[in-house]
Amino acid sequence: MIFAGCDIGSLTGKAVLIKDNRIISTQIIRVLSDPVRTAKVLMDATLEKAGLAYDSITRCCTTGYGRENIPFSNMNISEISCHGMGAHWLDNSIRTILDIGAEDSKIILIDEKGRVIDFAMNDKCAAGTGRCLDKLSKAINLRIEDIGGVSLKSRNPVNMTNVCSIYMELEVIRHLYEKTKIKDIAYGIHDAVASRIAYLAKSVKIEREITMTGGVSRNKGMIRSLGKILNVRFKQLSVEPQLAGAVGAAIFAMKEESNG
């Protein structure tokens, strides 16, 4: 039997296929004009990569934007539950997931079965999200894909005192005017964004077995800053961390089928 998980985010869509408790196909694409169209193109590509058709799927679970409206889906589950279950399936020692996407950030606590026991979410302030990081990258004329690597070259980060994304940008402009090295500004940006996420962490009890998911998990500079500020060492998952939500969705589909 083949189980599919489909996760539509604000910037990317992710899908996985699982057969015999093993991932057989994955795909990540940029989102299109609407979630339904994104999901169709995404699943088409995921199935094509595996040489399969839609009728090969035993059960499909969707999560993320528009999850209730995807025509080929049999069920839908919240993205918080899916990231928790996905991380657990990939590494059953994980107890805390830090999911940082473009529009929000979440800290998710799970038990030994991957079930969510607590979470904290920041979806009102941009300062602890990928969107903020993207905006500040552009302010120093770097692509968001590059700012993490640039920050790793610095050993002397600037101290950014503001926690609001608007004032952060003004602070970055001031450092540029003062001819501060770009790598030092980049490091300071990561520390500032990480500090905002660390503030969110105060509302839950973080367990040491922790991993990162979401698009920002690809940024090594953010991993360094968060690890330093939270005093943790992030565990690396066996697949692209962005796929955790889709993996969790597929596992929920598998569980639903086994429950009959």
C-alpha positions in Angstrom: 0.0 0.0 0.0 1.1 3.5 -0.8 0.3 6.5 1.4 0.7 10.2 0.4 1.2 13.3 2.4 0.8 16.8 0.9 1.7 20.0 2.7 1.0 23.4 1.2 2.8 26.3 2.8 2.8 30.0 2.0 5.9 29.7 -0.2 6.4 26.0 -1.0 4.4 22.8 -1.5 5.8 19.5 -0.2 4.7 16.0 -0.9 5.9 12.5 0.0 4.9 8.9 -0.9 5.5 6.1 1.6 5.4 2.4 0.9 6.3 -0.4 3.2 7.3 2.1 5.9 9.8 3.7 3.5 9.8 7.0 1.6 9.8 6.3 -2.1 9.2 9.7 -3.6 9.4 13.4 -2.5 8.9 16.7 -4.2 9.2 20.4 -3.2 7.8 23.2 -5.5 7.1 26.9 -5.3 3.4 27.5 -4.6 1.2 28.6 -7.5 -1.9 30.8 -7.7 -4.0 28.8 -5.3 -3.6 25.7 -3.0 -5.7 23.4 -5.1 -3.7 24.0 -8.2 -0.4 23.8 -6.2 -1.4 20.4 -4.7 -2.3 19.0 -8.2 0.9 20.0 -9.8 2.9 18.9 -6.7 1.3 15.4 -6.5 1.5 14.9 -10.3 5.3 15.5 -10.1 5.7 13.3 -7.0 3.8 10.4 -8.6 5.6 10.8 -11.9 9.0 10.6 -10.1 7.9 7.2 -8.7 6.4 6.0 -12.0 2.9 5.8 -10.3 -0.6 7.1 -11.0 -3.3 8.5 -8.6 -5.0 5.1 -8.4 -1.9 3.7 -6.8 -2.5 5.8 -3.6 -4.2 3.9 -0.9 -4.9 7.0 1.2 -3.8 10.6 1.0 -3.7 13.2 3.9 -3.3 16.9 3.3 -2.1 19.7 5.6 -1.4 23.4 5.4 -3.2 26.0 3.4 -6.4 24.8 1.7 -6.1 21.3 3.2 -9.8 20.8 3.3 -10.3 21.6 -0.4 -7.8 19.3 -2.1 -9.9 17.0 -4.4 -7.7 13.9 -4.3 -7.3 14.0 -0.5 -9.1 11.5 1.8 -8.4 13.4 5.0 -6.7 16.4 6.5 -4.8 17.1 9.7 -3.4 20.3 11.2 0.2 21.2 10.3 1.2 21.3 14.0 0.2 17.7 14.4 1.8 16.7 11.0 5.2 18.3 11.8 5.1 16.6 15.2 4.3 13.2 13.8 6.7 13.6 10.8 9.6 14.5 13.0 8.8 11.6 15.4 8.6 9.1 12.5 12.0 10.3 11.2 13.6 10.2 14.6 11.6 8.8 17.5 13.9 10.4 20.1 12.7 13.9 19.1 10.5 15.6 21.7 10.7 19.3 20.5 10.2 20.6 17.0 11.0 24.2 16.1 9.1 24.9 12.9 10.0 28.2 11.3 8.2 29.1 8.0 7.7 32.2 6.0 4.7 33.5 7.8 4.9 32.0 11.3 7.0 30.1 13.8 6.0 27.3 16.1 7.5 25.4 19.0 5.9 21.9 19.2 6.3 19.5 22.1 5.5 15.8 21.4 5.3 12.6 23.5 7.0 9.2 22.8 4.3 8.4 20.2 4.6 11.7 18.3 1.4 13.2 19.7 1.3 16.9 20.4 1.2 17.7 24.1 1.9 21.4 23.9 2.8 24.2 21.5 3.5 27.9 21.1 2.9 29.8 17.9 3.8 33.2 16.6 1.6 34.2 13.7 1.0 37.9 14.5 4.6 39.3 14.6 6.8 39.0 11.5 10.1 39.3 13.6 10.5 35.6 14.2 9.7 34.3 10.7 11.2 33.7 7.4 9.5 36.7 6.0 11.5 38.9 8.4 14.7 37.2 7.5 14.0 37.7 3.7 13.3 41.4 4.2 16.5 42.0 6.2 18.5 40.0 3.6 17.3 42.3 0.9 18.3 45.3 3.1 21.9 44.2 2.9 21.6 43.2 -0.7 21.8 39.4 -0.1 19.5 36.6 -1.2 17.8 34.8 1.6 19.5 31.6 0.3 22.9 33.3 0.9 22.6 35.2 4.1 23.1 32.2 6.4 26.4 31.3 4.8 27.6 34.9 4.9 26.8 35.1 8.6 28.9 32.1 9.4 32.0 34.0 8.3 31.5 36.5 11.1 32.9 36.3 14.6 31.9 39.8 15.6 28.1 40.2 15.2 26.5 43.5 15.6 24.1 43.8 18.6 20.6 44.6 17.3 18.4 45.9 20.1 15.0 46.0 18.3 12.6 43.1 18.2 10.2 44.6 15.7 10.9 43.8 12.0 10.3 47.4 11.0 12.8 48.8 13.5 15.2 46.0 12.8 15.4 47.2 9.2 16.1 50.7 10.3 18.9 49.4 12.5 20.4 47.5 9.6 20.3 50.6 7.5 22.2 52.5 10.2 24.9 49.8 10.4 25.2 50.0 6.6 25.6 53.8 6.9 28.4 53.2 9.5 30.1 50.9 7.0 29.8 47.8 9.3 30.9 44.6 7.6 28.1 42.8 5.8 29.0 39.5 7.5 28.8 41.1 10.9 25.4 42.6 10.1 24.2 39.2 8.7 25.2 37.5 12.0 23.4 40.2 14.0 20.3 39.7 11.9 20.3 36.0 12.7 20.8 36.7 16.4 17.9 39.2 16.4 15.5 36.9 14.7 16.6 34.0 16.9 16.0 36.2 20.0 12.4 36.7 19.0 11.9 33.0 18.6 13.6 32.4 22.0 11.1 34.7 23.5 8.3 32.5 22.2 10.1 29.5 23.7 9.6 30.9 27.2 5.9 29.8 27.1 6.7 26.1 26.7 9.2 23.7 28.3 11.7 22.8 25.6 13.1 19.3 25.7 16.7 18.7 24.8 16.0 16.2 22.0 15.1 19.0 19.5 15.0 19.4 15.7 14.1 22.2 13.2 11.6 21.9 10.4 10.2 24.4 7.9 12.0 26.5 5.2 14.3 28.4 7.7 15.8 25.0 8.8 18.0 25.2 5.7 19.7 28.3 7.0 22.9 27.2 8.9 23.4 30.7 10.3 19.9 30.5 11.9 20.8 27.1 13.3 23.9 28.5 14.9 22.1 31.5 16.4 19.2 29.5 17.7 21.5 26.9 19.2 23.5 29.5 20.9 20.6 31.5 22.3 18.5 28.5 23.3 21.6 26.5 24.5 20.6 23.4 22.5 22.1 21.3 19.8 19.6 20.5 16.9 19.3 17.0 15.7 19.4 16.6 11.9 16.6 14.7 10.2 17.3 12.0 7.6 15.4 13.9 4.9 15.0 17.6 3.9 13.5 19.2 7.0 10.9 21.0 4.9 9.3 17.6 4.2 8.5 16.9 7.9 4.9 18.1 7.6 4.2 16.1 4.5 5.9 13.0 6.0 3.6 13.4 9.1 0.5 13.7 6.8 1.4 10.4 5.1 1.9 8.7 8.5 -1.5 9.9 9.6 -2.9 8.4 6.4 -1.2 5.1 7.1 -2.5 5.1 10.7 -6.1 5.9 9.5 -5.9 3.0 7.1 -4.7 0.5 9.7 -7.4 1.6 12.1 -10.0 0.7 9.4 
